[in-house]
Amino acid sequence: MLDRPLAFVDLETTGATATADRITEIGIIEVDPDGRLREWQQLVNPESRIPPFIEQLTGISNDMVADAPPFAAVAGETLRRLEGRLFIAHNARFDYGFLKNEFKRIGIAFRAPVLCTVKLSRLLYPEYHRHNLDSLVERHGLQVDGRHRALADARLIHQFWAKIRVDRSSDDIEAALKKLCARPSLPPHLDAGVLDDLPDTPGVYLFYGENELPLYVGKAKDLRRRVLSHFAADHASAKEMSLAQQVRRIDWIETAGEIGALLKEAALVKSLLPTHNRQLRRNEDACTWTLADEGEGWLRPQLAWARDLDFGLATSCYGLFKNSKEATTVLRGLAESHNLCDVLLGLEKAKPGKPCFGHQLRRCRGACIGHEPLALHTMRLVAALTALKLAAWPFPGPAVIREGEEAHLVDGWRYLGTASSDDALRELLDTGRPQFDRDTYRILARHVGRMQPLLTVT
């Protein structure tokens, strides 16, 4: 691999998001197997404004690129210099992602083998903690000439390449290159081009099988890493092996953060019912315990369907169960562990004045036959239920959780959707509230501290 054609690449851009920001400068150093070297630098008109802090960082101003060609005009030359070469860059997914998106805008599907010198430095110099370009300059004595300009930074990457060939043996370098450039194992029916498109952002991914059958929906903080982990493990897990053999297509939805990914995953699993998902299935029978006042200090547990509740401050709810059977099982367990009366809990029927079966076993303290005051029994019941108490909906109306540039709209623990503008929020408000969902509640309850009441959207 050391004797293959190489291209050391660096780009300057208007920002950090490859799908939205644009390239302002390209620097490429071509190195042939015989050692011949060619340098190329090109300013590019991004067809958008360069932010002031980017101008200050790179020294590339809006005036400098005003008369420069757009990327479409230099795409052919760029492609000619990169084709057939190993694409080498520092934090390579940044530069590679920007070029892929620029080529995509003009209808060209650009692909190349990629090597990241950040990862290469970590492998060859594990004793160091920092591997950014400035750290490499200081550590290896690289010669700086115009930092944060494309060709100047490409020269630094090339210098680092030369340095490792002095510091490390050819065998060590080849082993590192083999590890970094190895293509991950992919299912036999999956297009290998998906590897180049998978982003390393938070989101939800979907696996489809034959006839577009939904197989699996998952969430990830890093979509690329999580998706590839399924296939890296297919030799060790029968479940992953089965999934890998069936998958024909991968789709994904990027989100602003982890909360959005969790909410989107829960919604998609319920709507698509993928065959390999066992959790997050529909739970129309979700229920909870409330307490009905029967007078004389007696509060009796009453089963309520979660879909019918607003979970307001006036209603105390205890536990969230997938069905009535699970709810009853939990209540029986509390009766046994807290010496409660099965008759007063509604778990057993008995004639007035007759003891419950638990009292005959000396478990119930006799509230059913007047040996214990009803109010005292109620106090112990409430104490037993306290650990199960659900969070009440803390707002008089809808609320939002802001995550990056997105806002997740919630009302009564029901997820209404995600929007990135006031107009989109207004549309969500008009769609009505969906049915209560147990899994969505659990996600939202963990992040209630980030919620803010929704002000009127005008």
C-alpha positions in Angstrom: 0.0 0.0 0.0 3.0 2.3 0.5 3.7 2.3 -3.2 0.3 3.2 -4.5 -0.7 6.6 -6.0 -1.6 9.1 -3.2 -3.5 12.4 -2.9 -2.9 14.5 0.2 -6.0 16.7 0.4 -7.1 19.7 2.5 -10.2 22.0 2.1 -11.2 25.3 3.5 -15.0 25.8 3.8 -17.7 28.2 4.9 -18.6 26.0 7.9 -18.6 22.5 9.3 -21.7 21.0 7.8 -21.0 19.2 4.5 -24.6 19.2 3.4 -25.2 22.9 3.9 -21.8 24.7 3.9 -19.5 25.0 0.8 -15.9 24.7 -0.2 -13.8 27.9 -0.5 -10.4 26.4 -1.3 -8.9 23.1 -2.5 -5.4 22.0 -1.9 -4.1 18.7 -3.4 -0.6 17.1 -3.4 -0.4 14.2 -5.8 2.4 11.7 -5.2 3.1 8.9 -7.7 4.6 5.5 -6.8 8.0 6.7 -8.3 8.0 9.7 -5.9 7.0 12.4 -8.4 5.0 15.1 -6.8 2.5 17.7 -8.1 0.8 20.5 -6.1 -2.5 22.2 -6.9 -4.3 24.9 -5.2 -7.6 26.5 -6.2 -9.9 29.1 -4.6 -13.6 28.3 -5.1 -16.5 30.7 -5.1 -18.9 29.0 -2.5 -21.9 30.9 -3.9 -22.7 32.0 -0.4 -21.3 34.3 2.2 -18.2 33.3 4.3 -18.9 34.0 8.0 -16.6 36.6 9.6 -15.1 34.1 12.0 -14.2 31.8 9.1 -12.6 34.7 7.3 -10.6 35.4 10.4 -9.6 31.8 10.8 -8.5 31.0 7.2 -7.7 34.4 5.9 -10.0 33.7 2.9 -12.4 36.6 2.5 -15.5 37.1 0.5 -13.6 39.5 -1.8 -10.9 36.9 -2.5 -13.5 34.3 -3.8 -15.8 36.8 -5.6 -14.1 36.2 -8.9 -13.1 32.6 -8.3 -14.8 29.8 -10.2 -17.6 27.8 -8.6 -17.0 24.2 -7.8 -18.8 23.0 -10.9 -16.2 24.8 -13.0 -13.3 23.0 -11.3 -15.0 19.7 -10.6 -13.4 18.0 -13.6 -9.9 19.1 -12.6 -10.4 18.1 -9.0 -11.7 14.6 -10.1 -8.8 14.1 -12.5 -6.3 14.7 -9.7 -8.1 12.4 -7.2 -9.1 9.4 -9.4 -7.2 6.2 -8.8 -5.5 7.6 -5.7 -5.7 6.9 -1.9 -7.5 10.0 -0.5 -5.4 11.1 2.5 -6.6 13.9 4.8 -6.5 14.9 8.5 -10.0 14.2 9.9 -10.7 12.7 6.5 -14.4 12.3 6.8 -14.7 16.1 6.9 -12.8 16.7 3.6 -14.2 13.6 1.9 -17.8 14.5 3.0 -17.5 18.0 1.6 -16.2 16.8 -1.8 -18.8 14.1 -2.0 -21.6 16.6 -1.4 -20.1 19.1 -3.9 -19.9 16.4 -6.6 -23.4 15.2 -5.7 -24.8 18.7 -6.4 -23.6 18.4 -10.0 -24.7 14.8 -10.5 -21.4 13.0 -9.9 -21.1 10.1 -7.5 -17.6 10.5 -6.1 -16.0 7.6 -4.3 -12.4 6.9 -3.3 -10.5 4.8 -0.7 -9.9 7.1 2.3 -7.1 7.3 4.9 -7.4 9.5 7.9 -4.1 10.7 9.4 -5.7 11.4 12.7 -6.5 7.7 13.1 -3.1 6.8 11.6 -1.3 9.0 14.2 -3.3 7.3 17.0 -2.3 3.9 15.8 1.4 4.6 15.3 1.9 7.0 18.3 -0.5 5.6 21.0 1.6 7.1 23.8 0.3 10.6 22.9 -3.2 11.9 23.7 -3.6 14.7 21.1 -3.5 14.1 17.4 -4.8 17.3 15.8 -2.7 19.0 13.1 -1.2 21.5 15.5 -0.1 18.7 17.9 1.6 16.9 15.0 3.4 20.1 13.9 4.8 20.6 17.5 5.5 16.9 18.1 7.3 16.1 14.8 8.8 19.5 14.0 6.8 20.0 10.8 7.5 23.1 8.8 4.5 25.5 8.8 3.8 27.9 6.0 0.4 29.5 6.0 -1.7 27.5 8.5 -5.4 27.1 7.7 -4.9 27.5 4.0 -5.7 24.4 1.9 -2.3 23.7 0.2 -0.3 24.7 3.3 -2.2 22.2 5.4 -2.0 19.5 2.7 1.8 20.0 2.8 1.8 19.4 6.6 -0.1 16.1 6.1 2.5 15.1 3.4 5.3 16.0 5.8 3.7 13.8 8.5 3.5 11.0 6.0 7.2 11.4 5.3 8.0 11.5 9.1 6.3 8.2 9.9 8.3 6.4 7.2 11.4 7.5 9.2 10.0 6.8 12.7 8.3 3.5 12.0 9.1 0.4 10.1 7.5 -0.5 6.8 5.8 -3.5 8.5 4.3 -1.3 11.2 3.0 1.2 8.7 1.6 -1.4 6.4 -0.2 -3.1 9.3 -1.7 0.2 10.4 -2.8 1.0 6.8 -4.3 -2.4 6.4 -6.3 -1.9 9.5 -7.5 1.6 8.7 -8.3 1.0 5.0 -10.0 -2.4 5.3 -13.5 -2.3 4.1 -16.0 -3.5 6.8 -17.8 -6.7 6.1 -21.1 -6.1 4.5 -24.2 -8.3 3.8 -23.9 -10.0 0.4 -26.9 -8.2 -1.0 -26.1 -4.7 0.2 -24.6 -2.1 -2.1 -21.1 -1.3 -0.8 -21.6 2.4 -1.8 -23.7 2.8 1.4 -20.5 3.0 3.4 -19.5 6.2 1.7 -22.9 7.8 2.4 -23.5 6.8 6.1 -23.1 10.0 8.2 -21.5 10.0 11.6 -24.3 12.0 13.2 -27.1 11.1 15.6 -30.2 9.6 14.0 -32.3 6.5 13.3 -31.5 3.8 10.8 -33.8 1.3 9.0 -32.9 -2.1 7.6 -35.2 -3.4 4.8 -35.3 -6.9 3.3 -36.9 -8.3 0.2 -39.9 -6.6 -1.1 -39.1 -3.6 1.1 -40.0 -5.5 4.2 -39.0 -3.6 7.4 -36.5 -5.7 9.3 -35.1 -3.5 12.0 -35.2 0.1 13.3 -32.4 1.4 15.6 -31.1 4.6 17.0 -27.5 5.8 17.2 -25.4 8.7 18.4 -23.1 7.9 15.4 -25.1 6.3 12.6 -22.1 5.1 10.6 -20.4 3.4 13.6 -23.7 1.8 14.8 -24.8 0.4 11.5 -21.4 -1.1 10.7 -21.3 -2.7 14.2 -24.2 -4.9 13.2 -22.2 -6.4 10.4 -18.9 -6.6 12.3 -20.7 -8.8 14.9 -22.5 -11.0 12.4 -20.1 -13.9 13.0 -20.6 -13.9 16.7 -24.4 -13.5 17.0 -27.0 -15.7 15.4 -29.4 -12.7 15.5 -27.0 -10.4 13.8 -26.1 -13.1 11.2 -29.8 -13.6 10.4 -30.3 -9.8 10.0 -27.2 -9.5 7.8 -28.4 -12.3 5.5 -31.8 -10.6 5.0 -30.9 -6.9 4.6 -31.2 -5.5 1.1 -31.3 -1.8 1.8 -30.4 0.7 4.5 -32.1 4.1 5.0 -31.6 6.6 7.8 -32.9 9.8 9.3 -30.5 12.3 10.8 -31.6 14.1 14.0 -30.2 17.0 16.0 -29.4 14.8 18.9 -30.1 11.7 21.0 -33.6 12.7 22.2 -34.8 13.2 18.6 -33.3 9.8 17.7 -35.1 8.1 20.7 -38.5 9.6 19.9 -38.2 8.8 16.1 -37.1 5.2 16.8 -40.1 4.6 19.1 -42.5 6.1 16.6 -41.1 4.2 13.6 -41.1 0.8 15.4 -44.8 1.2 16.2 -45.7 2.3 12.7 -43.6 -0.1 10.7 -43.5 -3.2 13.1 -40.1 -4.4 11.9 -39.7 -8.2 12.2 -36.4 -8.0 14.3 -37.5 -5.4 16.8 -38.8 -6.9 20.1 -39.0 -3.7 22.2 -41.0 -0.5 21.6 -43.9 -2.4 20.0 -47.4 -1.0 20.1 -48.9 -0.7 23.6 -52.6 0.2 23.2 -53.3 -1.7 26.4 -50.9 0.3 28.6 -52.5 1.1 32.0 -51.8 2.5 35.4 -53.2 2.5 38.9 -55.1 5.5 40.3 -56.8 5.8 43.7 -60.6 6.1 44.1 -61.9 7.7 47.2 -64.5 5.3 48.8 -65.0 7.5 51.9 -64.1 7.0 55.6 -60.4 7.2 54.7 -60.5 4.3 52.3 -58.7 4.8 48.9 -59.1 1.9 46.6 -56.8 1.1 43.6 -58.6 1.6 40.3 -57.1 0.5 37.0 -57.1 3.3 34.3 -56.1 3.1 30.7 -53.2 5.4 29.9 -54.8 6.4 26.6 -57.7 8.0 28.5 -55.6 10.1 30.9 -54.2 13.6 30.7 -51.7 12.9 33.5 -52.4 16.3 35.0 -51.6 17.5 38.5 -55.0 16.5 39.8 -54.5 12.8 38.9 -51.9 10.7 40.7 -50.9 7.6 38.7 -48.8 4.7 39.9 -46.9 2.5 37.5 -47.1 2.1 33.8 -47.9 -1.4 32.7 -48.2 -3.1 29.3 -51.6 -4.7 30.2 -54.0 -5.3 33.1 -52.4 -8.7 33.9 -49.0 -7.1 34.6 -50.7 -4.3 36.7 -52.5 -6.9 38.8 -49.4 -8.9 39.3 -47.5 -5.9 40.6 -50.4 -4.9 43.0 -50.5 -8.5 44.4 -46.8 -8.3 45.1 -47.3 -5.0 47.0 -50.1 -6.6 49.0 -47.8 -9.4 50.1 -44.8 -7.3 50.9 -46.7 -4.5 52.7 -49.4 -6.6 54.5 -52.2 -5.1 52.6 -55.8 -6.4 52.3 -56.7 -8.1 49.1 -60.4 -7.2 49.5 -59.8 -3.5 50.0 -57.4 -3.6 47.0 -60.1 -5.2 44.8 -58.0 -8.3 44.3 -60.5 -10.6 46.1 -64.2 -10.6 46.8 -65.6 -11.4 50.3 -68.8 -11.0 52.1 -69.1 -8.0 54.4 -67.5 -8.7 57.8 -65.7 -11.8 56.5 -61.8 -11.8 56.6 -59.8 -12.0 53.4 -57.7 -15.0 52.6 -54.6 -13.0 53.4 -55.8 -12.3 57.0 -56.3 -16.0 57.5 -52.7 -16.4 56.6 -51.8 -13.7 59.0 -50.6 -11.4 56.2 -53.4 -8.9 56.1 -53.6 -6.8 59.3 -57.4 -7.0 59.4 -58.6 -3.8 57.8 -61.3 -6.0 56.0 -62.9 -6.8 59.4 -62.2 -3.6 61.2 -59.1 -4.7 63.1 -57.1 -1.9 61.4 -58.4 1.6 60.7 -59.1 2.2 57.0 -57.1 5.4 57.0 -54.0 3.5 58.3 -54.4 0.9 55.6 -54.6 3.7 53.1 -51.5 5.3 54.4 -49.5 2.1 54.0 -51.0 1.6 50.5 -49.9 5.1 49.4 -46.4 4.5 50.9 -46.2 1.2 48.9 -47.2 2.9 45.7 -44.9 5.9 46.1 -42.0 4.3 44.2 -44.3 3.7 41.2 -45.7 7.2 41.0 -45.5 8.7 37.6 -44.5 12.2 36.8 -47.5 14.5 36.3 -47.6 16.6 33.1 -46.1 19.9 34.5 -47.5 22.4 32.0 -51.0 23.7 31.3 -50.5 23.0 27.6 -47.9 21.9 25.1 -44.2 22.1 25.7 -41.0 21.9 23.7 -37.6 20.3 24.1 -35.0 22.2 22.1 -32.1 20.2 20.7 -29.8 22.0 18.3 -31.9 23.7 15.7 -34.8 21.3 16.3 -37.8 21.6 18.7 -39.6 18.4 19.9 -43.3 19.3 20.6 -44.9 17.4 23.4 -48.4 17.6 25.1 -49.5 15.5 28.0 -46.5 13.2 27.5 -47.6 12.7 23.9 -45.0 13.4 21.2 -46.5 15.5 18.5 -43.5 15.7 16.3 -40.2 17.7 15.6 -40.0 21.0 13.8 -37.2 23.4 12.9 -39.3 26.6 12.4 -42.3 28.3 13.9 -44.4 27.5 10.8 -43.6 23.8 11.2 -44.5 24.0 14.9 -47.8 25.6 14.1 -48.6 22.8 11.7 -47.9 20.2 14.4 -50.2 21.9 16.8 -53.0 21.5 14.2 -52.5 17.7 13.8 -54.1 16.8 17.2 -52.7 14.6 20.0 -51.8 11.0 19.3 -52.6 8.2 21.6 -50.5 8.0 24.8 -47.5 5.7 24.4 -45.7 4.1 27.3 -42.2 4.1 25.7 -42.5 7.8 24.6 -43.4 8.7 28.2 -40.3 7.0 29.5 -38.1 8.8 27.1 -39.7 12.2 27.8 -39.8 11.8 31.6 -36.0 11.5 31.6 -35.7 14.9 30.0 -38.5 16.8 31.7 -35.9 19.2 33.1 -35.2 20.4 29.5 -38.9 21.1 28.7 -40.1 24.6 28.3 -43.8 25.7 28.0 -44.6 26.5 24.4 -45.3 30.2 23.9 -47.9 31.1 21.4 -46.6 30.6 17.9 -47.6 33.6 15.8 
